[in-house]
Amino acid sequence: MSAQSCAISLTVNGDPVSETVEARKSLVDFLREDLALTGSHVGCEHGFCGACTVRVNGVIVRGCLTLAVACDGARVETIEGISDAGEITDLQAAFEQRNALQCGFCTPGMLLTAQELLQQNKTPGRELIREHLSGNYCRCTGYQAIVDAVEAVAHARNGGKR
Amino acid sequence: MKIAADNPSALTALDRPNSYIGRSVPRPNLARLTQGRARFVSDVTLPRMAHVAFVRSPHAHAAIKKIESTQAAKAPGVIAIVTGQDLAKIMTPWVGVLTHLKGLKSAPQYPLAVGRARWQGEAVVAVVARTRAQAEDACELVEIEYEELKPVTDPETALDPKTPIIHPELGDNLTFERVHTAGDPDKGFKDADAVIETTFVFGRHTGVTNEPRAIVADWNPSEQRLTAYHGTQAPHMMQNLFAKHLGLQEHQVRVVTKDVGGSFGIKVHTYADEMATVALSKLLKRPIKFVADRIESFVTDIHARDHRVKAKIGVKKDGTITAWEIDDLTGIGPYSVYPRTSGIEANQVVNLVGGPYTCPNYRARARVVFQNKNVMCQYRAVGHPIATAVTEGLVELAAAKIGMDPLEIRRRNLIPDDAHPSQGPSGIKFEALSHHAALAHLDAMMDYSALRAEQSRLREKGVYRGIGFAQFIEVTNPSAAFYGVGGAKISAQDGATVRLDATGAVFCHTGVSEQGQGAEAVIAQCLATSFGVSLDRVRVIMGDTDNTPYGGGTWASRAAGIGGEAAWQAGKALRQNVLAVAGSILQAKPETLDIRNGAVVDAGNGTERIGLDEVARIAYFRPDTLPPGFQAELMATRHYVPRKWPFAFTNGIQASYLEVDTDSGFVTLLKHWCIEDCGTIINPQLVDEQIRGGVVQGLGAALFEHCKYDERGQLLNGNMADYLVPMAMEMPDITVGHVVTPTADSELGAKGAGEAGTAGAPGAVMNAINDALRPLGAKLLTDMPFTPGKVLQALGRVP
């Protein structure tokens, strides 16, 4: 099975990257295997669990349903870059304090999805938080601690106003 | 919003100054997981590493006639193509039996199928290549000629003479049978004013860990050692098994287990494809990586709970339960899973039915039969959700029959809180339980009478809500009675080795392991408290058979109760050792000194005498200044295993409040409560989150999760689009409360809490759905999962 390869150039966490990748390779496999960015996880490879969530051009996508070659020219951000940039330090601290993660495998995807919600809506209620996170599978927590943590950060970012 | 600040608790019997027992401190090292810096097995890469993919049987039952791999061998990147016969030469087969489950039988299982494939998904050929993608490409080119055989897929007919026998040498398809009679069930049913009989069906489901099973096996011929980076719950057990079946000494095997992306009992078994990966590494003399993909997970991760239970209860008009009877039939796969066996779940059902109640008249039969489907084995709360749903379903049916409130019938039959020690109808022994206190706590916490009033008001408006309960018991802190007595080399004891470092911090090496439950935090809390330092001065080392005391790992809700006690005792021992050094430095009697908050103090008035850093400095760098003949010992090891009781049973009660849409059949979970008693609570937040996560796993079983097989043994929904799991949107908030009855078997008094949620939730939901539909004259729903279609059928809305 000869695999066609393509040259792509993109930025990943702000760094310019030029690589040749197989046309069939998913973005999350590219990040994990070619760039050794293993913070994005592979859970189901068919778009249901959300463990592979990354940001492309400012919007979260499923890293397993996005082809790496489709990201030519794109701005890709992963948990590693978003974490190091300090963008979600408060969210991470709230997850840790509230034990909103157990095994932690879903956590990078969960954090990126929650951050997107908090950017779109400053005062999301619990229902809306649950709805927005409903594409991210967590087997450990039962979700309530995650909802608590996201709600707490929304409240704090909003200066304590509901 | 409730991110509770961690407030030091008031003094308790375990109190030491600055105690961490009973405090919701955050788990150490979580930032690794939140920042994408974790090290899961699926992240591991090693020099020379190659990847394996498996050609799996598309048939449930087939003879393997011919394997043609010439084309596949020429595919890009391919290193080796290996068959069952090849691997059988370097790895011995295994048989999943335990001697204390009398009569349990199974057949030898090989890393790859030899001669015959016995379930859809069984690995037949291994393809090793430079990348996983190349290995999968080459798998497509392997041609296997099968002769399809008639599959055995219905447990009800598995023992019929006309049904083919899956392992002819075993004589029949019966894996295990247990019959138990206690008291006088015939008299009990005769004395009853009403006898209620029904059949409960539990859907086969599975764990769906977010990280699939994963292993990197690295046989290094220059060292004659195997290192397995393995996502397992029981590193020492796997060390033993890898060594045994590769013909190695145990010291030639090291199992390293760092971050594990979820386990829930899925990752505590021997999997043929993982054993094959280890054997391939030995064969090819290089690291081999196997990470199951999601489709492989569904057809090979152990399934559980495929039980059909015919059940009967006798009750008097005053609510007295007079007898229980069950007939459990469960269809496992073609093999009893090694080494814990696939007989345990049915055995647990027999053990646990009727467990919370005083009625001693009990007749039970459980049969376990082979099937040409994926294997079944122990998954979170083994047997408990079945036994609890059966018992609690019967109790609420009895209450409805005699017109008694479901909490009242329980009050009249539960073992009294002051009647312990006691035993259940199967003979299981209870040290101390708190059923009535838990029930009273739940009644108040959920404001039961107000909820009933609301339910009744809404019914008049055509809104059908239900309230259901499930009283439960949970097996925790298992002694050797669970596996060791049956001949399995699964450690019941666990150890902790603690060491004062040269700056006054302490290291703790423990045999229990972490898959997210918070064992690392609990071990650190126990040690910090008993030794006398702050948490940030404790470093916990786990998940490495070269570097931890021999232990069992983390399963059966044992890490806190057993591993925690070992760490607690080791901390005390090290404190004595350090005080001996301090005493010799200070020329004081050690018993007049204590360690508090990282310093040696006068035990009487708390005045600081010398810092731990200074004690360590003198002991390590200036031992010449210590008295002649005095040797400082700054390491201590302690082990612990429960001895007085085979298991530390816990107890509790759950309640579900839900609404059924009678037009669509959809069930909306509105609220869930759980009161449980795990004895001493070391970290309240971690206990509550174990309960919540466990409850949600039980809710999934009640409403969504089902591995659906057709009559040919084909799994019809082995992917996450068709197999539904609980997601955030459908799950309710869960209120957790506690009663605290410590076990006297250990000084800490902690029992386990990992499975209580899963044990009770399905039964509570089942009872709530039937409660909601009772006024509509709907047929009883006892066939999990309760999908909208089944609800509409019960209502007579669809055929």
Contacts between the chains, C-beta under 8 A, distances in Angstrom:
chain1	res1	chain2	res2	distance
A	1	B	75	7.2
A	1	B	76	7.7
A	1	B	137	4.5
A	1	B	140	7.4
A	2	B	76	7.9
A	3	B	133	7.7
A	22	B	133	7.4
A	24	B	133	7.7
A	25	B	133	7.8
A	32	B	43	7.6
A	33	B	131	7.9
A	37	B	36	7.6
A	38	B	36	7.4
A	38	B	40	7.6
A	38	B	42	8.0
A	38	B	43	4.0
A	39	B	35	7.3
A	39	B	36	2.1
A	39	B	37	6.9
A	39	B	38	7.7
A	40	B	36	7.2
A	41	B	40	7.3
A	41	B	42	7.4
A	41	B	210	7.5
A	41	B	211	6.8
A	41	B	261	7.2
A	42	B	42	6.8
A	42	B	291	8.0
A	43	B	210	5.0
A	43	B	211	7.0
A	43	B	212	7.7
A	43	B	261	8.0
A	43	B	294	7.2
A	44	B	294	4.3
A	44	B	719	7.6
A	44	B	720	4.7
A	45	B	293	6.0
A	45	B	294	5.9
A	46	B	294	6.8
A	46	B	719	6.3
A	46	B	720	6.6
A	46	B	721	6.6
A	48	B	719	7.9
A	48	B	720	3.8
A	48	B	721	6.0
A	49	B	210	6.4
A	49	B	720	6.1
A	51	B	210	5.8
A	78	B	36	6.9
A	79	B	35	6.9
A	79	B	36	3.5
A	80	B	35	7.5
A	80	B	36	4.9
A	80	B	37	7.8
A	83	B	34	7.5
A	83	B	35	4.3
A	83	B	36	6.0
A	84	B	35	8.0
A	92	B	31	6.9
A	92	B	34	4.1
A	92	B	35	6.8
A	94	B	3	6.4
A	95	B	30	7.5
A	95	B	34	5.5
A	96	B	26	5.3
A	96	B	27	7.5
A	96	B	30	4.3
A	96	B	31	6.5
A	96	B	34	6.1
A	97	B	3	5.3
A	97	B	26	5.5
A	98	B	3	4.7
A	98	B	685	7.8
A	99	B	26	6.9
A	99	B	27	6.7
A	99	B	518	7.3
A	99	B	685	5.4
A	99	B	686	6.4
A	99	B	689	5.0
A	101	B	30	6.6
A	101	B	33	5.8
A	101	B	34	6.8
A	101	B	516	7.4
A	102	B	262	7.8
A	102	B	515	7.8
A	102	B	516	3.2
A	102	B	517	6.5
A	102	B	518	7.4
A	102	B	689	6.9
A	102	B	693	6.5
A	103	B	33	8.0
A	103	B	209	7.8
A	103	B	210	6.8
A	103	B	211	7.2
A	103	B	259	7.4
A	103	B	260	6.3
A	103	B	261	5.1
A	103	B	262	4.5
A	103	B	263	7.7
A	103	B	515	5.7
A	103	B	516	3.4
A	104	B	30	7.3
A	104	B	32	7.8
A	104	B	33	3.0
A	104	B	34	7.3
A	104	B	38	5.9
A	104	B	259	6.7
A	104	B	261	7.5
A	104	B	516	6.5
A	105	B	40	6.8
A	105	B	209	8.0
A	105	B	210	4.2
A	105	B	211	4.6
A	105	B	259	7.9
A	105	B	261	3.3
A	105	B	262	6.2
A	106	B	210	5.2
A	107	B	33	5.4
A	107	B	34	5.7
A	108	B	34	7.7
A	108	B	36	4.9
A	111	B	34	6.6
A	126	B	733	7.7
A	129	B	728	7.7
A	130	B	728	4.4
A	130	B	729	5.0
A	130	B	731	7.5
A	131	B	728	7.7
A	131	B	729	5.5
A	133	B	728	4.4
A	133	B	729	8.0
A	134	B	727	4.8
A	134	B	728	5.0
A	134	B	729	3.8
A	134	B	730	8.0
A	135	B	727	7.5
A	136	B	727	7.9
A	136	B	728	7.4
A	137	B	208	7.9
A	137	B	210	6.3
A	137	B	720	7.5
A	137	B	725	6.1
A	137	B	727	6.5
A	138	B	210	7.2
A	138	B	728	7.7
A	139	B	207	7.5
A	139	B	208	6.1
A	139	B	209	6.3
A	139	B	210	5.5
A	139	B	262	5.0
A	139	B	264	7.0
A	139	B	693	7.7
A	139	B	697	7.3
A	139	B	725	7.3
A	140	B	210	7.9
A	140	B	262	6.1
A	140	B	516	5.2
A	140	B	693	5.0
A	141	B	689	6.2
A	141	B	692	6.7
A	141	B	693	5.2
A	141	B	696	7.9
A	142	B	689	7.7
A	142	B	692	4.0
A	142	B	693	4.6
A	142	B	694	7.8
A	142	B	695	6.1
A	142	B	696	3.4
A	142	B	697	7.9
A	142	B	726	7.7
A	142	B	731	6.2
A	142	B	734	6.4
A	142	B	757	7.8
A	143	B	696	7.0
A	143	B	726	7.9
A	143	B	727	7.8
A	143	B	728	4.2
A	143	B	731	5.2
A	144	B	692	5.4
A	144	B	731	7.4
A	144	B	733	5.6
A	144	B	734	6.0
A	145	B	689	5.7
A	145	B	692	7.1
A	146	B	728	7.1
A	147	B	728	6.9
A	148	B	1	5.9
A	148	B	2	5.9
A	148	B	3	6.4
A	149	B	3	6.9
A	151	B	1	4.7
A	152	B	1	4.6
A	152	B	3	5.1
A	155	B	1	5.9
